[in-house]
Amino acid sequence: MKKVVVFVSVLALSACSTYMPQRYNISADTNVALKSIGVGNINVGTFTGLASFDNSCRAAGPISPPDNLSFEAYIQKALADELKVAGAFNDKTPIITLSGVVENLAFSSTRGLTGGSWDIGLRVTSSNGKSTFVSEHYEFKSGFIADTACKQTAEAYLPAVQNLIGKLVKAHEFKSMVTQ
């Protein structure tokens, strides 16, 4: 009986952790790019994603965005936050609504043994009928030990999403997507 108690105690103490990206932070470059477009009254609709996405990181535990968001909702909120800070967001009487589909979402915490990467592909469609596809391949140092590598992988989601949103806003199609 003592061996069972010790085994259960060890198992409980070595339970998986959940690795969480930071809440989204605004990118100064994206903010400047949005302000330079000079449009407003943009709303952000629903972002959907893949039917299945494996968020497990090695045997250490899952990666999950903060505030009970899905990975797609994190990207949706990131775009809305960028538009808000740039003074271009309006969810009450919008002229344009942008919706998205995350067509590709994958990460590796073992690229080259101590490296990692995020791959995100996003199709954004405007209520005016125009759309564009942007993608981001973001590489970072992860680490050899699973706990460190998974923590670094989770933390790398924020800059990967910042780069993705920046590419969207700077895409030559974006201005035509946010005007009528």
C-alpha positions in Angstrom: 0.0 0.0 0.0 2.9 2.4 0.8 4.3 1.9 -2.7 0.9 2.8 -4.3 0.7 6.0 -2.2 4.3 7.0 -3.2 3.6 6.2 -6.9 0.4 8.3 -6.8 2.2 11.2 -5.1 5.0 11.1 -7.6 2.5 11.0 -10.4 0.6 14.0 -9.0 3.7 16.0 -8.5 4.9 15.4 -12.1 1.6 16.2 -13.7 1.6 18.1 -17.0 1.9 21.9 -17.0 -0.1 24.1 -19.4 2.1 26.5 -21.2 0.6 29.9 -22.1 1.5 32.7 -24.4 1.4 36.2 -23.1 -1.6 38.3 -23.7 -1.3 40.1 -27.1 0.7 43.3 -27.1 0.4 46.0 -29.8 3.1 46.3 -32.4 4.3 49.8 -33.0 5.1 49.1 -36.7 1.6 47.7 -37.3 0.0 50.7 -35.5 1.9 53.1 -37.7 0.9 51.1 -40.8 -2.8 51.1 -39.8 -2.8 54.9 -39.1 -1.2 55.6 -42.5 -4.0 53.9 -44.3 -6.4 56.5 -42.9 -9.6 54.5 -42.7 -11.9 53.6 -39.8 -15.2 52.0 -38.8 -13.7 48.5 -39.2 -15.1 45.6 -37.2 -13.6 42.2 -36.7 -15.9 39.2 -37.1 -15.4 35.6 -36.2 -12.1 33.8 -36.9 -12.4 30.1 -37.3 -9.8 27.4 -37.5 -8.8 23.9 -38.3 -11.0 21.0 -37.1 -8.1 19.5 -35.3 -4.9 21.0 -33.9 -2.5 19.2 -31.6 -1.5 21.6 -28.9 0.5 19.1 -26.9 4.2 20.0 -26.5 6.4 17.0 -26.1 5.3 15.1 -23.1 5.3 18.2 -20.9 1.8 19.5 -21.5 -0.4 21.5 -23.8 0.1 25.1 -25.1 -3.1 27.1 -24.6 -3.7 30.8 -25.2 -4.6 33.0 -22.2 -8.1 33.9 -21.0 -9.6 30.7 -22.3 -9.2 31.9 -25.9 -8.7 29.5 -28.8 -5.7 30.1 -31.0 -8.0 31.5 -33.7 -9.7 33.8 -31.2 -6.3 35.0 -30.0 -5.5 36.1 -33.6 -9.0 37.7 -34.0 -8.5 39.6 -30.7 -5.0 40.7 -31.8 -6.4 42.2 -35.0 -9.2 43.9 -33.1 -6.7 45.3 -30.6 -4.5 46.7 -33.3 -7.4 48.4 -34.9 -8.6 49.8 -31.6 -5.3 51.4 -30.7 -5.0 52.8 -34.2 -8.5 54.4 -33.9 -9.9 52.4 -36.8 -12.1 49.9 -34.9 -15.9 50.3 -34.7 -18.1 47.4 -33.6 -21.3 49.4 -33.3 -21.7 51.0 -36.8 -18.9 49.4 -38.9 -18.5 50.1 -42.6 -16.4 47.0 -43.1 -16.2 43.7 -41.2 -13.1 41.5 -41.5 -13.5 37.7 -40.8 -10.8 35.1 -40.9 -10.0 31.4 -41.3 -6.8 30.0 -39.9 -5.9 27.6 -42.6 -2.6 26.5 -41.1 -1.5 26.3 -37.5 1.5 24.2 -36.4 4.4 24.5 -34.1 7.6 22.6 -33.4 9.6 22.7 -30.2 12.3 20.4 -31.7 13.5 22.1 -34.9 17.2 21.2 -35.1 17.0 19.8 -31.5 17.1 23.1 -29.7 15.1 25.3 -32.0 11.4 25.8 -32.6 9.0 27.3 -35.0 5.4 28.5 -35.5 3.6 28.3 -38.8 0.4 30.2 -39.2 -1.6 30.7 -42.4 -4.6 33.1 -42.3 -7.2 33.9 -44.9 -9.0 37.2 -44.2 -12.2 38.2 -46.0 -13.8 41.6 -46.0 -17.5 42.2 -46.0 -16.8 44.1 -49.3 -16.0 40.7 -50.9 -12.2 41.1 -51.1 -9.8 38.8 -49.4 -6.2 38.0 -48.9 -4.0 35.2 -47.5 -1.0 35.9 -45.2 1.4 33.4 -43.5 4.1 33.5 -41.0 7.0 31.1 -40.3 8.5 32.2 -37.0 11.7 30.6 -35.7 13.0 30.8 -32.2 15.4 29.1 -29.7 13.4 26.5 -27.7 15.8 24.5 -25.7 16.7 20.9 -25.1 14.8 20.3 -21.9 11.0 19.8 -22.5 9.8 22.2 -19.8 12.0 25.0 -21.2 11.3 24.2 -24.8 7.5 24.3 -24.3 7.7 27.5 -22.3 9.7 29.1 -25.1 7.3 27.7 -27.7 4.3 29.2 -25.9 6.0 32.6 -25.5 6.9 32.6 -29.3 3.2 32.6 -30.3 2.9 36.3 -29.4 5.6 37.6 -31.8 4.5 35.1 -34.5 1.0 36.6 -34.3 2.4 40.1 -34.2 4.3 39.4 -37.4 1.2 37.8 -39.0 -1.0 40.8 -38.3 1.8 43.1 -39.5 2.0 41.2 -42.8 -1.8 41.4 -43.1 -2.0 45.2 -42.5 1.0 45.9 -44.9 -0.3 43.6 -47.7 -1.1 45.6 -50.8 -4.7 44.1 -50.8 -5.4 45.3 -47.2 -6.4 48.9 -48.1 -8.9 47.7 -50.6 -10.3 45.3 -48.1 -11.1 48.1 -45.5 -12.6 50.5 -48.0 -15.9 50.3 -49.9 
